[in-house]
């Protein structure tokens, strides 16, 4: 069980309060609030342009919040740099994976540890990733750009794990993958929760996301319009028509 950074009394990993954001003069988030508890998978679902990826970018520090606050284990990180948030344990697996195509698999994994100096422990974590994703081990010296989409997704997940995340932000992990690879990726996400990881998931495939999540929030044009237990959301008739399909 993964317990780094937790004390027995801590349950709220992430608290987002009244978060607002704009691109220029265009408001994209209108004061949204939500939480992610220890060991949960929480998913954000909604149409393209609803603000899901923007929300992740603000939490990871890639985009500044106009208003509102972000707390990690009760500590305000709203004004921390992106690198500072990685050091605090917030790690994002970006949409499209964004591995380094001209670096080897092993070099890509080491990039996950760019804020760390403990080389012996880094090598142990890389070995852990190869154990978790055995298909990557024989590809260690292959360039990232030569990998298949599924292999690149495993590499992106592995790179995030080397950063020793306390909160994993996953942005569209199924994008561009064949159906059998989508199933494998979601099995991996379930296994990560089984290890005690805490995950905030953005995923266009609402059916798949809600099938593995504990709770969900529905974003519509920058507002949270519905939230609750993932099973209840899956069975909600309005959502089935709008996002899941009947």
ABEGO torsion letter per residue (X at the ends): XBABGBBAABABABBBBGBBBBBEABBABBGBBBBBBBGBBBBBBEBBGAGAAAAAAAAAGABBBABEBBBBGGBBAAABBAAAAAAAGBBBBBBGGGBBAABBAAAAAAAAAAABABAAAAAAAAAAAAAABAAAAAAAABBAAABBAAAAAAAAAAAAAAAGBABBBBBGAABGBBAAAAAAAAAAAAAAAAAGBBBBBBBABAAAAAAABABBBBBBGGBBABBEBAAAAAABAAAAAAAAEX
